[in-house]
Amino acid sequence: MTQFQSPPSDLIPRRHWLAQLDLQLELRGKKTVLSHVRHQGPLRVQQPFYPEENGCCHIYLLHPPGGMVLGDLLQINIAAAPGATGLVTTPSAGKLYRTQGFAEVQRQEVHLIGASGSCLEWLPQETIVFNGANGRLHTRVDLQGDGQACVWDMVCLGRPASGEVFREGRCEQILEIYRDDRPLLIERNRFDGDDERLYARWGLNGAPVAGTFLATVKPNRDRVDALVEALDTLTPAAENEWGLTQKGELFIARYLGHSTRMCRRGFEYLWRELRPEITSTPAVTPRIWNT
């Protein structure tokens, strides 16, 4: 069983609590089960769901406070044993609330470990970064052997629907994927409130929503072209921009625009189209996405 470590005490803010969730997935017969669950603080999971014939374990991760305030630390660790398959999602958007003077960082650390023959899908809803927040979002995937993964990450700077612009604060976004300790992707983005990069054409060009979709799959050139055309049809507005690339064994899709709904729609489409190549099974949409 994978042994997860609690963060060093100097990373745990004095005024707020650590929330940690450790999950272990194991294949028993033809079904993946949650063989170990350990939680500390306000992080929970609902009873697993099994909507798929192959016994893939669907998990809904719950954070009852609904967001992170000054100095909070969320640590999520998920490990899949050989042959295990798991899909983890969230029922609502994550939130990084405004801090007081940006003195302490609001941290979310997600660590996924997939053994050979396993498949992990980390498909949360977006993270909304309130004006004045000071956030650090770090997702790391460690794959072993022929382990597979599909991960997406969506960030919304400010609250466009409420007219709130990300004028001050900071958000650091880190994505890492390794196979057998060899890096497939190491990416770090930093968004500073009212920085030139948020508005320049070579930056975000004024778009508050940025998303990245990653999957261990290699669609051919014709398939990629067809996916691009389909995304343009699904999200037709001019402010929705898509970029699809292949980096070694890693398929990467990026969204830049003004709508988390459009980003989510495109990512769900890519997931449904590519999942049979990742897990050898068709996509079955989690029921919570329809609520």
Backbone bond lengths (Angstrom), bond angles and torsions (degrees), N, CA, C in turn:
res aa  C-N    CA-C-N  psi(-1)  N-CA   C-N-CA  omega(-1)  CA-C   N-CA-C  phi
1 M - - - 1.456 - - 1.524 109.77 -
2 T 1.310 117.52 135.24 1.457 122.14 179.24 1.526 109.98 -66.44
3 Q 1.318 114.81 131.88 1.455 119.98 178.63 1.528 109.04 -100.51
4 F 1.328 115.98 115.16 1.447 120.30 178.96 1.519 109.58 -91.48
5 Q 1.326 115.31 145.73 1.450 121.38 179.76 1.525 110.42 -101.48
6 S 1.315 115.90 142.03 1.456 119.63 170.46 1.520 108.39 -73.88
7 P 1.332 117.94 152.53 1.465 119.99 -179.26 1.516 111.31 -65.48
8 P 1.353 117.11 153.34 1.468 119.63 176.11 1.514 111.28 -55.76
9 S 1.323 115.67 147.51 1.464 119.85 -175.42 1.519 112.80 -60.83
10 D 1.358 117.10 -25.63 1.459 118.01 -178.78 1.518 112.69 -75.93
11 L 1.372 117.39 -9.41 1.453 120.33 176.21 1.519 112.15 -92.93
12 I 1.325 116.85 -10.17 1.460 120.66 -178.82 1.521 108.94 -90.28
13 P 1.312 117.94 115.78 1.468 120.85 -178.55 1.523 111.08 -59.69
14 R 1.312 114.92 146.72 1.464 119.88 -177.30 1.520 112.30 -72.16
15 R 1.339 116.59 -33.98 1.465 119.64 -171.50 1.515 113.34 -91.00
16 H 1.343 117.78 -10.10 1.452 120.23 -176.28 1.513 109.91 -137.42
17 W 1.340 115.31 164.78 1.445 118.10 -170.01 1.523 112.90 -96.63
18 L 1.332 112.23 158.60 1.454 120.73 171.34 1.512 108.42 -84.10
19 A 1.329 116.66 136.15 1.458 121.70 170.46 1.522 106.78 -118.27
20 Q 1.319 116.58 120.94 1.459 120.90 -177.35 1.523 109.77 -132.02
21 L 1.340 115.04 140.58 1.459 121.38 178.48 1.517 108.52 -135.53
22 D 1.348 116.36 123.04 1.461 122.48 177.67 1.521 109.09 -115.24
23 L 1.332 116.30 125.51 1.464 121.71 -179.94 1.519 109.98 -124.88
24 Q 1.347 115.59 138.04 1.460 121.94 174.84 1.528 107.97 -120.95
25 L 1.337 116.51 129.69 1.457 122.18 178.04 1.515 109.47 -112.35
26 E 1.334 115.79 133.55 1.458 120.66 178.82 1.518 110.17 -134.56
27 L 1.317 116.15 146.79 1.463 121.85 176.74 1.518 108.90 -88.34
28 R 1.335 116.04 121.70 1.463 121.78 177.37 1.521 107.47 -125.88
29 G 1.322 114.88 110.52 1.452 119.11 -172.65 1.512 109.07 68.98
30 K 1.319 116.65 -122.47 1.467 121.19 177.88 1.517 112.20 -107.72
31 K 1.321 116.40 17.81 1.457 120.86 -173.37 1.522 110.36 -130.62
32 T 1.340 116.00 136.15 1.462 121.09 174.72 1.522 109.01 -88.51
33 V 1.322 116.81 129.55 1.461 120.93 -177.53 1.522 110.02 -121.66
34 L 1.331 114.57 156.13 1.456 120.79 171.37 1.529 107.72 -81.15
35 S 1.315 116.26 99.28 1.460 119.64 -175.57 1.517 112.81 -83.38
36 H 1.317 116.64 -18.38 1.461 119.62 -179.49 1.519 109.16 -151.86
37 V 1.325 116.75 131.93 1.462 122.86 175.68 1.522 107.80 -134.78
38 R 1.303 115.04 126.36 1.466 119.98 175.53 1.515 108.06 -134.91
39 H 1.324 116.73 130.96 1.456 119.24 -179.97 1.518 110.82 -134.52
40 Q 1.301 114.25 151.48 1.455 122.26 174.58 1.516 106.95 -138.98
41 G 1.315 117.08 127.56 1.451 119.70 -178.56 1.521 112.06 78.61
42 P 1.334 117.40 -165.66 1.470 121.72 -170.50 1.527 114.21 -84.66
43 L 1.319 116.63 62.55 1.461 122.93 171.09 1.521 107.82 -133.16
44 R 1.333 116.96 128.30 1.463 121.41 -177.07 1.521 109.36 -140.90
45 V 1.329 115.35 169.22 1.463 121.09 169.92 1.523 108.01 -129.97
46 Q 1.339 114.90 146.55 1.452 119.45 172.64 1.525 109.12 -77.23
47 Q 1.331 115.38 170.47 1.455 119.76 175.03 1.529 108.55 -59.20
48 P 1.335 118.05 134.02 1.475 120.38 -177.55 1.524 112.30 -59.43
49 F 1.328 114.59 149.16 1.462 121.46 176.84 1.531 108.69 -111.39
50 Y 1.354 114.97 152.38 1.463 120.89 -178.38 1.531 109.85 -132.31
51 P 1.337 116.92 72.76 1.461 119.53 -179.25 1.525 113.65 -83.30
52 E 1.342 117.10 -5.51 1.460 120.51 -174.93 1.522 111.45 -107.73
53 E 1.323 116.17 146.75 1.459 121.20 -178.48 1.530 112.61 -67.88
54 N 1.319 116.67 -24.31 1.466 119.23 -177.58 1.525 113.10 -83.91
55 G 1.334 117.71 1.42 1.462 120.87 176.48 1.516 114.73 81.48
56 C 1.346 117.73 16.91 1.464 120.87 176.37 1.526 109.61 -61.14
57 C 1.326 115.83 135.75 1.465 121.85 -176.72 1.521 109.65 -90.64
58 H 1.348 117.37 116.45 1.463 122.07 176.33 1.528 108.43 -94.88
59 I 1.330 115.92 128.28 1.458 121.45 -174.61 1.521 109.24 -125.37
60 Y 1.328 116.19 131.93 1.460 121.76 176.10 1.528 108.47 -106.37
61 L 1.309 115.32 116.76 1.460 120.35 -177.77 1.525 109.65 -90.78
62 L 1.321 116.34 130.24 1.471 121.88 -175.67 1.517 110.52 -115.34
63 H 1.339 115.43 134.15 1.461 121.93 172.44 1.526 106.61 -126.05
64 P 1.350 117.54 90.09 1.468 121.43 -171.60 1.524 115.48 -51.84
65 P 1.352 121.28 -36.18 1.472 117.97 178.70 1.522 113.34 -62.82
66 G 1.321 117.74 -22.64 1.456 120.73 175.93 1.512 115.22 83.72
67 G 1.323 118.44 -9.83 1.457 120.88 -179.39 1.513 110.60 -172.48
68 M 1.327 115.24 175.21 1.452 121.59 -178.08 1.523 109.94 -114.17
69 V 1.331 115.12 136.43 1.457 120.77 178.18 1.526 108.72 -110.72
70 L 1.309 116.18 -171.97 1.455 123.32 -174.35 1.531 112.14 -48.10
71 G 1.331 116.51 116.17 1.455 121.00 171.81 1.503 116.35 82.68
72 D 1.326 121.02 1.73 1.462 121.33 -179.00 1.532 111.73 -68.23
73 L 1.327 115.84 150.81 1.459 122.10 178.23 1.520 109.22 -133.43
74 L 1.337 116.72 118.14 1.459 122.81 173.85 1.522 108.02 -107.13
75 Q 1.328 116.34 125.77 1.456 120.45 178.21 1.528 108.61 -123.55
76 I 1.337 116.18 118.88 1.464 122.80 -176.62 1.514 108.68 -119.18
77 N 1.329 117.04 119.19 1.465 123.04 -178.73 1.521 109.12 -121.36
78 I 1.335 116.97 125.07 1.457 121.29 -178.33 1.520 108.19 -132.65
79 A 1.327 117.48 125.68 1.458 121.98 -179.74 1.522 109.54 -124.61
80 A 1.324 116.05 134.81 1.463 122.15 178.09 1.524 109.05 -113.78
81 A 1.328 116.45 125.04 1.456 122.34 178.12 1.534 109.64 -75.05
82 P 1.327 118.82 169.61 1.469 121.16 -179.56 1.531 112.67 -52.14
83 G 1.329 116.02 128.44 1.465 121.48 177.55 1.506 115.19 84.45
84 A 1.335 118.98 -9.10 1.465 121.54 -177.76 1.523 110.54 -78.57
85 T 1.334 115.76 146.90 1.467 121.82 177.66 1.522 108.84 -130.80
86 G 1.325 116.28 130.74 1.451 119.69 -178.62 1.510 111.99 -144.76
87 L 1.337 115.84 141.19 1.463 123.31 175.60 1.515 107.45 -119.93
88 V 1.328 116.00 122.53 1.464 121.57 -178.25 1.525 108.83 -117.67
89 T 1.325 116.15 129.40 1.454 121.04 178.88 1.526 108.92 -141.19
90 T 1.328 116.60 178.79 1.454 121.92 -178.79 1.523 109.32 -128.43
91 P 1.336 117.79 150.03 1.466 120.41 -177.52 1.515 114.18 -79.55
92 S 1.325 118.13 -15.13 1.466 120.24 -177.19 1.519 109.49 -152.35
93 A 1.316 115.27 169.03 1.461 120.74 -179.87 1.521 110.90 -67.94
94 G 1.328 115.81 146.21 1.447 120.61 169.92 1.526 109.57 -80.81
95 K 1.320 116.62 157.59 1.469 119.94 -177.36 1.522 110.01 -138.99
96 L 1.319 114.59 136.99 1.455 121.87 170.39 1.519 106.93 -110.67
97 Y 1.335 115.82 106.83 1.454 119.99 -175.44 1.528 111.67 -79.59
98 R 1.303 115.07 164.28 1.464 121.83 179.16 1.524 109.67 -60.09
99 T 1.336 116.12 139.12 1.461 121.39 176.15 1.520 109.53 -105.40
100 Q 1.318 115.60 174.34 1.466 121.00 -178.08 1.532 108.74 -102.32
101 G 1.327 115.51 95.20 1.457 118.85 176.86 1.518 114.03 80.75
102 F 1.343 118.12 5.34 1.462 123.65 176.54 1.529 112.89 59.92
103 A 1.322 117.29 28.89 1.463 120.04 -174.76 1.527 112.21 -70.18
104 E 1.312 117.96 -38.11 1.457 121.68 -177.57 1.529 109.89 -121.65
105 V 1.329 114.76 150.75 1.464 120.88 -175.05 1.527 110.37 -92.69
106 Q 1.322 115.30 140.18 1.469 121.44 171.02 1.531 106.92 -91.74
107 R 1.322 117.02 115.81 1.460 121.02 -171.52 1.530 111.64 -113.01
108 Q 1.322 115.31 137.99 1.456 121.57 166.96 1.527 107.76 -127.24
109 E 1.324 115.42 120.29 1.468 121.82 -179.17 1.527 107.99 -116.35
110 V 1.337 116.57 119.17 1.462 122.08 178.28 1.524 108.27 -116.64
111 H 1.332 116.29 124.73 1.464 120.79 -179.81 1.529 108.74 -126.09
112 L 1.329 116.40 117.39 1.454 122.95 179.01 1.518 108.97 -110.43
113 I 1.336 116.55 132.74 1.462 121.94 178.49 1.521 108.23 -125.30
114 G 1.333 116.80 118.98 1.455 121.05 -178.48 1.519 111.01 -117.69
115 A 1.330 116.80 116.93 1.459 121.27 178.63 1.525 110.20 -73.42
116 S 1.303 116.36 169.28 1.464 121.17 178.97 1.527 110.19 -58.46
117 G 1.341 116.14 134.40 1.455 120.72 -179.87 1.513 114.61 84.36
118 S 1.319 117.87 -1.47 1.469 121.28 -179.30 1.519 110.45 -97.80
119 C 1.339 115.17 170.05 1.468 120.99 173.39 1.521 108.85 -145.80
120 L 1.332 116.03 126.73 1.460 122.28 177.67 1.522 109.12 -118.54
121 E 1.340 116.49 133.97 1.450 122.53 176.83 1.527 107.90 -121.93
122 W 1.315 115.65 117.77 1.466 122.74 179.04 1.516 107.15 -110.52
123 L 1.349 116.26 102.51 1.462 122.25 -170.16 1.531 110.81 -129.49
124 P 1.327 117.10 65.38 1.468 120.09 -178.09 1.524 111.82 -78.17
125 Q 1.309 115.54 165.80 1.454 119.50 170.41 1.533 109.00 -75.40
126 E 1.314 116.10 175.03 1.454 120.59 -171.95 1.527 112.33 -68.27
127 T 1.332 115.40 163.00 1.457 122.58 171.47 1.521 108.53 -107.16
128 I 1.324 116.77 124.21 1.469 122.29 179.08 1.525 107.85 -97.14
129 V 1.328 115.70 120.83 1.459 122.01 -178.82 1.523 108.22 -99.74
130 F 1.321 116.97 105.39 1.462 121.19 -178.08 1.533 110.23 -67.68
131 N 1.315 115.67 151.64 1.452 120.40 174.16 1.525 109.52 -56.52
132 G 1.340 116.60 127.44 1.456 120.32 -179.51 1.508 114.39 92.88
133 A 1.330 118.79 1.59 1.464 121.63 177.82 1.528 110.33 -74.76
134 N 1.326 115.56 163.63 1.469 121.39 176.82 1.523 106.72 -137.85
135 G 1.342 116.60 84.94 1.460 120.99 -168.81 1.517 114.12 -112.73
136 R 1.329 113.66 154.74 1.469 121.80 173.43 1.522 107.57 -136.81
137 L 1.341 116.16 114.77 1.456 122.56 -177.97 1.524 108.42 -112.65
138 H 1.317 116.82 114.79 1.466 121.14 -174.13 1.524 109.34 -125.95
139 T 1.329 116.08 117.88 1.460 121.73 177.04 1.519 108.82 -119.28
140 R 1.331 116.06 124.08 1.470 121.85 179.60 1.524 109.12 -126.13
141 V 1.343 115.18 133.37 1.457 122.22 178.51 1.521 108.20 -119.66
142 D 1.328 116.68 124.37 1.463 122.30 175.78 1.521 108.93 -114.57
143 L 1.336 116.36 112.99 1.457 122.03 179.65 1.522 110.27 -105.94
144 Q 1.320 114.23 146.49 1.459 120.42 178.35 1.522 109.45 -121.81
145 G 1.343 116.42 140.54 1.457 120.07 178.81 1.520 111.18 58.63
146 D 1.349 115.87 -126.44 1.471 119.98 -179.97 1.529 112.06 -101.05
147 G 1.322 117.39 26.63 1.461 121.05 176.19 1.521 110.92 -58.24
148 Q 1.345 116.50 145.00 1.457 122.38 -176.42 1.524 110.32 -118.66
149 A 1.336 115.24 157.40 1.463 119.63 -179.52 1.519 110.61 -153.64
150 C 1.331 114.93 152.24 1.463 123.32 171.75 1.526 106.19 -138.15
151 V 1.316 115.97 125.18 1.468 121.59 -174.04 1.520 108.84 -137.14
152 W 1.332 116.02 138.34 1.458 117.56 168.28 1.519 110.32 -132.48
153 D 1.333 114.94 156.69 1.458 120.70 -177.28 1.527 107.58 -145.64
154 M 1.333 116.77 123.90 1.465 122.28 -178.21 1.521 109.21 -125.10
155 V 1.322 115.93 131.82 1.463 122.04 179.63 1.520 108.99 -125.20
156 C 1.325 116.12 132.80 1.461 122.30 174.91 1.522 108.20 -117.33
157 L 1.320 116.54 116.50 1.457 121.97 -178.82 1.526 109.36 -87.37
158 G 1.335 115.55 117.15 1.457 120.41 -175.49 1.518 110.89 79.08
159 R 1.322 115.22 -169.33 1.466 121.22 179.02 1.527 108.10 -127.37
160 P 1.328 116.31 85.23 1.468 120.50 -175.88 1.523 113.54 -55.08
161 A 1.345 117.03 -38.32 1.460 119.59 -177.77 1.525 112.32 -64.18
162 S 1.346 115.89 -25.91 1.469 120.42 179.48 1.518 112.27 -100.14
163 G 1.335 116.62 4.05 1.452 120.13 -179.56 1.514 114.31 79.10
164 E 1.344 117.52 11.06 1.457 120.65 -179.23 1.525 110.05 -87.72
165 V 1.329 116.54 123.65 1.463 123.08 179.66 1.530 108.65 -102.24
166 F 1.318 115.81 147.68 1.470 120.92 -179.93 1.526 108.85 -80.25
167 R 1.331 115.87 84.13 1.453 122.26 -174.89 1.525 112.80 -91.72
168 E 1.313 117.47 -26.67 1.460 120.38 -178.59 1.516 109.23 -147.20
169 G 1.314 114.81 157.23 1.455 119.65 -176.77 1.511 111.26 109.69
170 R 1.347 115.02 -168.37 1.459 119.96 -175.24 1.520 109.44 -157.80
171 C 1.319 115.20 147.90 1.460 120.55 172.25 1.525 108.41 -142.47
172 E 1.314 115.98 125.13 1.461 121.99 177.26 1.524 108.14 -109.01
173 Q 1.316 116.20 129.65 1.465 122.53 -176.88 1.533 108.49 -121.30
174 I 1.336 116.59 122.66 1.465 121.68 -177.55 1.523 108.78 -124.62
175 L 1.329 116.78 128.33 1.462 123.18 176.36 1.518 108.32 -125.25
176 E 1.339 116.42 129.36 1.459 121.12 179.90 1.526 109.57 -138.35
177 I 1.330 115.91 136.77 1.458 120.98 174.01 1.527 108.20 -133.93
178 Y 1.328 115.59 130.69 1.459 122.01 179.36 1.531 109.55 -127.11
179 R 1.321 115.20 148.78 1.455 120.59 169.54 1.525 108.13 -127.45
180 D 1.326 114.65 120.88 1.469 120.96 -176.98 1.531 110.13 50.30
181 D 1.338 114.94 45.59 1.467 123.81 177.65 1.529 113.74 68.49
182 R 1.320 117.80 8.00 1.469 121.15 177.01 1.529 108.03 -101.18
183 P 1.333 118.27 127.00 1.471 119.98 -176.13 1.522 112.22 -70.71
184 L 1.336 115.97 129.18 1.455 122.16 170.81 1.518 110.64 -96.43
185 L 1.336 116.05 -29.79 1.464 121.22 179.25 1.517 108.87 -157.83
186 I 1.316 116.28 131.97 1.465 122.69 170.21 1.519 106.04 -133.50
187 E 1.311 116.45 113.99 1.459 120.64 -173.49 1.520 109.57 -135.23
188 R 1.301 114.99 135.27 1.468 120.37 179.36 1.528 108.89 -134.18
189 N 1.327 116.61 123.93 1.456 122.69 175.61 1.524 108.91 -118.49
190 R 1.307 115.61 141.44 1.472 119.76 176.82 1.521 108.32 -130.41
191 F 1.328 114.61 124.33 1.455 121.57 179.50 1.530 108.51 -111.53
192 D 1.326 116.47 118.04 1.460 121.90 177.38 1.513 109.42 -109.06
193 G 1.331 116.31 134.43 1.450 121.00 -177.42 1.518 112.86 -55.15
194 D 1.309 116.03 130.29 1.461 123.79 177.26 1.528 113.56 63.69
195 D 1.325 117.46 17.15 1.456 120.90 177.77 1.531 110.23 -73.09
196 E 1.322 116.48 152.26 1.462 121.32 -179.51 1.520 111.69 -57.26
197 R 1.332 116.86 -33.27 1.470 120.49 -177.31 1.528 112.65 -64.11
198 L 1.308 117.52 -22.24 1.461 119.97 179.49 1.535 111.86 -73.48
199 Y 1.321 116.95 -22.33 1.459 120.47 -172.82 1.531 114.10 -117.08
200 A 1.333 117.22 -22.23 1.456 120.57 -177.43 1.526 111.08 -67.16
201 R 1.330 116.18 150.43 1.465 120.37 179.23 1.513 111.14 -63.84
202 W 1.328 117.46 -29.25 1.459 120.60 177.87 1.535 111.88 -82.87
203 G 1.326 116.83 -1.97 1.459 122.20 176.85 1.519 110.58 -110.54
204 L 1.324 116.28 -127.69 1.467 120.89 179.76 1.527 112.76 -85.57
205 N 1.333 117.11 -9.74 1.466 121.64 175.64 1.535 111.98 56.66
206 G 1.337 116.26 35.01 1.458 120.85 177.66 1.515 115.22 81.84
207 A 1.340 117.81 1.34 1.470 120.90 -179.32 1.525 110.02 -84.07
208 P 1.341 118.66 128.51 1.460 120.84 -178.03 1.521 115.03 -85.71
209 V 1.324 117.46 -10.87 1.474 120.28 -174.93 1.529 109.94 -115.15
210 A 1.337 116.03 126.22 1.461 122.18 177.09 1.529 108.56 -131.53
211 G 1.320 116.14 134.19 1.457 120.27 -178.37 1.517 111.78 -137.44
212 T 1.346 115.80 148.57 1.466 122.33 176.92 1.519 109.00 -130.36
213 F 1.319 115.82 133.14 1.464 124.23 179.34 1.527 107.31 -119.45
214 L 1.337 117.45 127.88 1.457 122.40 -177.45 1.524 110.05 -128.87
215 A 1.322 116.69 136.80 1.464 120.42 178.25 1.523 109.41 -149.76
216 T 1.323 116.24 142.27 1.459 121.67 178.58 1.526 108.91 -84.84
217 V 1.324 114.75 77.19 1.461 121.26 -176.65 1.521 107.99 -152.65
218 K 1.342 117.16 154.74 1.462 122.04 -178.28 1.530 110.87 -126.82
219 P 1.320 119.18 79.68 1.465 119.98 174.31 1.530 109.83 -68.79
220 N 1.351 116.35 147.41 1.459 118.91 179.90 1.532 110.72 -75.80
221 R 1.329 116.59 173.13 1.463 121.74 -174.64 1.519 112.38 -60.39
222 D 1.320 116.73 -41.67 1.473 119.38 179.37 1.526 110.65 -63.37
223 R 1.314 115.38 -39.33 1.468 119.18 179.86 1.528 110.47 -65.10
224 V 1.309 117.02 -42.10 1.464 120.57 178.95 1.520 110.73 -62.17
225 D 1.342 116.74 -43.32 1.463 120.26 178.21 1.529 111.26 -59.99
226 A 1.334 116.23 -40.39 1.468 120.17 178.64 1.529 110.99 -66.11
227 L 1.331 117.13 -36.93 1.461 120.34 178.32 1.531 110.96 -65.90
228 V 1.328 116.47 -39.99 1.469 120.19 178.81 1.527 110.35 -62.47
229 E 1.314 116.83 -44.97 1.467 120.27 179.64 1.522 111.01 -62.45
230 A 1.327 116.73 -40.97 1.463 120.31 179.95 1.523 111.36 -65.60
231 L 1.340 117.70 -39.64 1.466 121.18 178.95 1.525 110.84 -64.51
232 D 1.328 116.79 -39.21 1.462 119.68 178.10 1.531 111.27 -64.31
233 T 1.323 116.14 -31.57 1.465 119.98 178.09 1.530 111.62 -75.79
234 L 1.334 115.78 -39.56 1.468 120.86 -179.28 1.520 112.12 -68.83
235 T 1.325 116.56 -36.80 1.461 121.71 -176.54 1.536 108.07 -124.98
236 P 1.328 117.60 74.44 1.470 121.48 -166.98 1.526 116.54 -73.51
237 A 1.319 118.54 -16.69 1.464 119.32 -175.48 1.524 111.16 -63.44
238 A 1.325 115.95 146.12 1.464 121.74 -176.41 1.527 112.21 -63.01
239 E 1.351 117.08 -27.30 1.468 118.85 -177.30 1.525 113.37 -80.41
240 N 1.337 118.29 -1.57 1.468 121.59 176.52 1.525 108.96 -95.93
241 E 1.328 116.99 109.29 1.450 121.93 -177.30 1.526 110.61 -112.03
242 W 1.332 115.29 135.42 1.460 121.82 -178.53 1.518 110.62 -122.52
243 G 1.331 115.54 146.35 1.454 121.56 173.14 1.511 109.61 -139.29
244 L 1.330 117.58 125.93 1.468 122.71 -178.68 1.526 108.59 -119.87
245 T 1.322 116.46 129.14 1.458 120.89 -179.01 1.524 109.92 -141.45
246 Q 1.328 115.60 163.39 1.461 122.29 174.62 1.521 107.78 -120.34
247 K 1.332 115.98 124.87 1.462 121.50 178.37 1.527 107.79 -120.98
248 G 1.340 115.26 94.92 1.459 118.90 -175.62 1.510 110.16 63.58
249 E 1.313 117.36 -123.53 1.463 121.47 179.78 1.521 113.27 -88.90
250 L 1.341 116.26 4.29 1.456 120.47 -172.93 1.523 111.06 -108.89
251 F 1.341 115.67 123.27 1.462 122.14 174.06 1.522 107.99 -88.55
252 I 1.351 115.99 130.98 1.460 121.07 -175.47 1.524 109.41 -127.43
253 A 1.317 116.54 127.08 1.463 121.89 173.92 1.525 108.23 -122.09
254 R 1.327 115.40 139.62 1.464 119.65 -179.29 1.528 109.61 -128.24
255 Y 1.323 113.54 143.11 1.468 120.96 176.54 1.517 108.57 -121.59
256 L 1.328 116.05 139.93 1.455 122.76 171.90 1.520 107.62 -138.88
257 G 1.322 116.26 122.21 1.452 118.13 -176.96 1.509 112.62 -175.99
258 H 1.333 115.43 -155.89 1.459 121.70 -172.93 1.523 113.07 -118.01
259 S 1.339 118.06 8.77 1.458 119.62 -172.48 1.526 111.46 -141.45
260 T 1.337 116.27 117.79 1.464 119.22 173.65 1.525 110.57 -66.22
261 R 1.337 116.31 -29.63 1.465 119.57 178.87 1.522 110.85 -64.60
262 M 1.340 116.93 -42.29 1.452 120.32 178.81 1.524 111.63 -68.49
263 C 1.325 115.69 -39.21 1.464 119.75 177.03 1.520 110.33 -61.36
264 R 1.320 115.80 -46.54 1.459 120.77 -179.88 1.527 110.70 -62.94
265 R 1.324 117.27 -41.74 1.460 120.94 -179.90 1.540 110.37 -59.92
266 G 1.328 115.54 -44.64 1.460 119.08 179.73 1.512 112.80 -66.72
267 F 1.328 117.19 -41.26 1.462 120.23 179.81 1.528 111.24 -65.97
268 E 1.325 116.67 -40.45 1.463 118.95 178.20 1.528 110.66 -63.51
269 Y 1.328 116.52 -38.42 1.463 119.41 177.57 1.530 110.55 -62.68
270 L 1.322 117.55 -47.25 1.462 120.53 179.07 1.518 111.11 -60.52
271 W 1.318 116.52 -41.41 1.464 120.63 179.95 1.528 110.90 -62.61
272 R 1.327 117.39 -45.12 1.467 120.07 179.95 1.528 111.29 -64.03
273 E 1.331 116.70 -38.61 1.453 120.72 -178.19 1.529 112.73 -71.71
274 L 1.322 117.04 -38.91 1.463 120.91 -172.53 1.518 114.34 -95.22
275 R 1.319 117.02 -15.73 1.458 118.32 -174.15 1.529 113.84 -59.83
276 P 1.336 120.53 -38.92 1.468 118.43 178.02 1.528 113.26 -58.26
277 E 1.330 117.24 -26.78 1.457 120.47 178.44 1.525 111.71 -83.35
278 I 1.332 116.84 -18.34 1.466 120.87 -179.77 1.528 110.72 -89.14
279 T 1.332 116.15 -45.20 1.463 120.60 -173.89 1.518 113.95 -115.81
280 S 1.336 117.15 -2.87 1.472 122.64 -177.03 1.526 112.24 66.27
281 T 1.332 116.60 18.53 1.465 121.33 177.66 1.524 108.90 -135.97
282 P 1.340 118.35 149.80 1.468 120.03 178.51 1.525 111.45 -69.64
283 A 1.313 115.24 158.20 1.456 121.01 179.78 1.519 110.75 -73.65
284 V 1.319 116.36 137.48 1.463 123.31 172.14 1.523 106.50 -122.47
285 T 1.315 116.85 112.93 1.455 122.08 -173.71 1.524 111.14 -65.94
286 P 1.341 118.50 128.45 1.462 119.91 174.40 1.524 111.25 -56.67
287 R 1.311 116.17 136.47 1.471 120.29 -176.01 1.522 112.68 -59.57
288 I 1.333 115.94 -31.58 1.470 119.64 -175.42 1.527 111.39 -66.96
289 W 1.324 118.12 -20.21 1.462 120.25 178.20 1.527 111.70 -70.62
290 N 1.316 116.58 -17.56 1.462 120.71 -177.84 1.522 112.49 -93.50
291 T 1.330 117.67 2.60 1.472 121.15 -177.71 1.514 110.71 -100.41
